[in-house]
Amino acid sequence: MLTGYHVAILGGDARQIEIIRKLNEWNATVYKAGFDQLNESFTEAMDLDLDSDHVSKLDAIILPVPGTDESGNIDGIFTNRLIHLSEEWLKKTPAHCRIFTGITNDYLTGLAKKVNRSLHPLMDRDDVAIYNSIPTVEGTLMLAIQHTDFTIHSSKLVILGLGRVGMTLARVFNHMGADVSVGVRSSKNKARVHEMGLKALDMNQLKTEDLHCDLLINTVPKLVVDQDVIKQLPSHALIIDLASKPGGTDFSFAEKRGIRAMLAPGLPGIVAPKTAGRIIADVLAGILLEEGRKEKSDD
């Protein structure tokens, strides 16, 4: 239970709604900002006036999964107004207040250091990323079925990256009967791909690998699906890029070649916001309770 905890949810999407509900179930005092266009009666959280005394009571601030932009603005689908996360405002929170985000950037990391508040990028955690890989892969499968005219079974698939999402992708598409190849860099991951019964591609030498495939899925957050890779793809191929914006694909070159390429970050919040919200809420509660126990033991 989170009785006595004061938590603010600032902006976001449908995942935040589930986080609010779970925190409310655990008896936390929950405030929300950036939800003025929510099309339902929502009594699980109080509206937060950013200039009110409630700010001085906050034990935690929960940002959307994308965090802020490089100017410190927070976006959300339930409002037309941006919330600005500033140094001046954060200094009004208690010294122990924690900031939770999905991913961070230079602005947010630097701001947390300036005000001496702990920052928790949840998507950097193995547990969150592995749990999130399930709705991510389901969403990827949905996109692949919707935007192709062939079956997954017997299709040729290339996955770039064997991280926490790539591992689940490889396993699920292999079980569906696809001919799966996985691009990896390390000898360790090459051995893992071999152990899974799949074909390993050397991402350090993609120019020399056979990339002729029906579906290419990228999970690497830097430009790897470049012109040399795209030139090898047949015209009917579909590229699904799961990396965070701007992705790891040369989208303009893909368009010139007549190959459909889709940037699809944040699939858990689109295809399964309830599950994705619960994943985040469970981890949040664990961190808050554990830190609370530490503080009590220090006292």
FENHU-V720537 format. One record per run of one state. SS is the DSSP state (h for helix, s for strand, l for the rest). FROM is the first residue (numbers start at 1). LEN is the number of residues. If there is no record, write none. Layout:
# FENHU-V720537
[[SS FROM LEN] [SS FROM LEN]]
This chain:
# FENHU-V720537
[[l 1 5] [s 6 5] [l 11 1] [s 12 1] [l 13 1] [h 14 12] [l 26 3] [s 29 5] [l 34 12] [s 46 2] [l 48 5] [h 53 5] [l 58 2] [s 60 4] [l 64 9] [s 73 2] [l 75 1] [s 76 1] [l 77 6] [s 83 2] [l 85 2] [h 87 4] [l 91 7] [s 98 4] [l 102 4] [h 106 10] [l 116 2] [s 118 4] [h 122 3] [l 125 1] [h 126 21] [l 147 9] [s 156 5] [l 161 3] [h 164 12] [l 176 3] [s 179 6] [l 185 2] [h 187 9] [l 196 3] [s 199 4] [h 203 6] [l 209 6] [s 215 4] [l 219 6] [s 225 1] [l 226 1] [h 227 4] [l 231 7] [s 238 4] [l 242 7] [s 249 1] [l 250 1] [h 251 6] [l 257 3] [s 260 4] [l 264 3] [h 267 5] [l 272 1] [h 273 26] [l 299 1]]
